[in-house]
Amino acid sequence: MRSRNLASLALASCLATGTAAFAQSAAPPAGVPFTLISGTTITVKPSAVGEFENLAKKINAANVKAGIQPSRFWSVSRGGPGFTYLATLRFAKWSEMDERPSMMTVLKKAYGDVEGPKAWAAALATVESSSTVVNRVLPSLSSPPASFGTPPAHIRLSRVEVNQGMGPKFETYLAKLKAAQDKVGGTPPVVRFVTALGPTSVYWASYTFDKYAEWDGAPAIADVLRKAYGDSEAATLEETARSCVKNLDVYVLDYRADLSQP
């Protein structure tokens, strides 16, 4: 189970069909300058980490040369295995994906018809496994940071798989949790997503922070609910969450500026 979850890691509904996911992404949500985030999780062969990172820089340099958005790279640090990276791309609308050329096209344009394919083949040879997801922002359930201009040093990513048919109930719980966190304060900024393409019934909470010390004063979810709603309603909300959640995993990702900014 843990291996499967890591294979689908990305920044991120129950009962959200493909049609619903597409229909709700016409414009970036308020406070978040993107509607969709695509994530590719890459587990690298332990013996090939250095080569992979050098090639990741080369590939992003090709993106910059081609005038297209480079991937932001993150590495799993705590809560997950080593040698695992996440490459993310942000989109305001689905049609922007049509405008992005294939990686092979970009590499050929940057390095030529011979060296471009060689670079791609070398990169693939370093990879043990990879997978992709596309997640849709849930603006009404998010309390985003003031700015998205500079990536945070870390992201604490919660991946929540909910039981089939429990999506609406879980989103009601998330709405109450967001309101409580906003009222009580002390919790780092968070953007919540739901999977649009990939495993269904999966929600994500991406908490951004620069220092682990920021979590020293952050209240636990149970305490936030009790302070906001009192013991009785908090207990009801906690039971609602328990009835919805099938599986929960929490990871910390470190931003890799060295790979993201060639």
SULPEFEN-V632892 format. One record per residue. N is the residue number from 1. PSI is psi in degrees with one decimal (none if undefined). OMEGA is omega in whole degrees, 0 to 359 (* if undefined). Layout:
N/PSI/OMEGA
N/PSI/OMEGA
//
This chain:
1/-44.3/183
2/-40.7/179
3/-41.0/180
4/-40.0/180
5/-43.2/180
6/-33.3/180
7/-22.6/181
8/13.3/183
9/135.4/175
10/156.0/175
11/none/*
12/none/*
13/149.8/175
14/130.7/181
15/6.1/178
16/97.5/180
17/168.1/178
18/-40.8/181
19/-44.1/181
20/-41.0/181
21/-41.1/180
22/-39.7/185
23/-27.1/186
24/16.3/184
25/36.2/184
26/-30.5/182
27/152.8/178
28/138.8/179
29/154.1/180
30/132.0/178
31/-12.5/180
32/120.9/187
33/20.5/176
34/156.7/180
35/-33.3/185
36/147.4/173
37/123.3/179
38/133.3/180
39/130.1/173
40/117.6/178
41/129.6/185
42/119.8/172
43/122.8/188
44/146.6/174
45/130.4/184
46/-33.5/182
47/-6.6/187
48/16.9/184
49/-48.9/181
50/-43.0/180
51/-41.5/179
52/-45.4/183
53/-38.0/177
54/-39.2/180
55/-33.4/176
56/-41.5/176
57/-41.0/181
58/-40.4/180
59/-42.8/179
60/-34.0/176
61/-36.0/176
62/-38.6/177
63/-46.5/180
64/-42.8/180
65/-34.1/180
66/-5.1/179
67/26.1/179
68/162.5/184
69/122.2/175
70/156.7/177
71/144.2/168
72/128.5/182
73/140.0/177
74/153.6/175
75/141.0/178
76/125.5/181
77/-60.0/182
78/141.4/180
79/-0.5/181
80/177.8/183
81/164.5/174
82/176.1/175
83/23.7/182
84/129.3/184
85/154.9/174
86/123.5/176
87/123.9/185
88/148.5/173
89/140.2/182
90/140.1/182
91/143.3/176
92/-29.1/180
93/161.1/184
94/-34.9/184
95/-21.8/178
96/-24.0/177
97/-30.1/177
98/-31.2/185
99/-12.5/184
100/121.1/180
101/163.4/178
102/157.5/180
103/-37.2/178
104/-40.6/178
105/-42.6/180
106/-45.2/182
107/-38.6/177
108/-39.4/180
109/-36.9/183
110/-39.1/190
111/-1.5/178
112/166.7/185
113/-18.2/180
114/-52.4/184
115/-31.0/179
116/-55.0/177
117/-32.4/178
118/-43.6/180
119/-41.6/180
120/-43.1/179
121/-40.3/179
122/-39.5/178
123/-45.1/180
124/-32.6/182
125/-18.8/180
126/-10.2/189
127/132.3/175
128/-40.3/177
129/158.0/177
130/156.9/176
131/161.7/181
132/151.9/170
133/159.5/169
134/125.1/181
135/149.0/180
136/132.8/180
137/139.2/173
138/86.3/189
139/-38.0/184
140/-13.5/181
141/7.1/184
142/152.1/172
143/79.6/192
144/164.0/175
145/164.1/182
146/-29.3/182
147/146.4/175
148/10.7/185
149/-44.8/180
150/122.6/180
151/144.8/177
152/160.4/178
153/-32.0/184
154/156.3/170
155/130.2/171
156/111.1/188
157/119.5/175
158/126.3/177
159/118.0/184
160/115.4/174
161/121.0/182
162/157.7/178
163/145.0/180
164/134.7/178
165/-2.0/184
166/7.7/182
167/-52.7/180
168/-40.2/179
169/-39.7/180
170/-37.3/178
171/-32.5/174
172/-41.7/176
173/-43.8/181
174/-36.2/178
175/-41.8/178
176/-37.9/179
177/-45.4/179
178/-47.1/181
179/-39.7/180
180/-43.8/179
181/-39.2/178
182/-39.1/183
183/-45.7/185
184/-36.8/180
185/174.5/176
186/-10.2/180
187/134.0/178
188/158.4/179
189/147.4/182
190/137.5/170
191/130.3/181
192/144.8/183
193/167.1/170
194/144.9/183
195/127.7/176
196/-38.6/175
197/118.8/184
198/-161.2/179
199/133.4/182
200/166.7/176
201/36.1/180
202/127.2/176
203/152.8/181
204/144.0/171
205/120.0/183
206/101.3/179
207/125.6/182
208/139.6/177
209/158.4/180
210/-28.3/179
211/139.8/177
212/-25.1/179
213/-23.2/179
214/-22.9/180
215/-11.8/181
216/-35.6/181
217/3.9/182
218/127.0/181
219/149.0/175
220/154.0/182
221/-42.4/180
222/-40.8/180
223/-38.5/178
224/-46.1/181
225/-39.5/181
226/-40.2/179
227/-34.8/184
228/-35.9/190
229/-7.9/184
230/164.8/186
231/-43.6/186
232/-52.0/181
233/-34.4/178
234/-41.9/179
235/-38.9/178
236/-41.7/179
237/-39.4/178
238/-38.2/178
239/-37.7/176
240/-46.3/180
241/-45.0/181
242/-37.0/182
243/-22.1/182
244/-36.3/192
245/126.6/176
246/-38.3/181
247/142.6/180
248/131.1/174
249/143.6/180
250/129.3/181
251/159.5/169
252/130.7/178
253/137.3/176
254/133.3/177
255/134.8/181
256/85.8/180
257/-31.7/182
258/-26.6/179
259/-21.9/187
260/-23.2/186
261/76.6/183
262/none/*
//
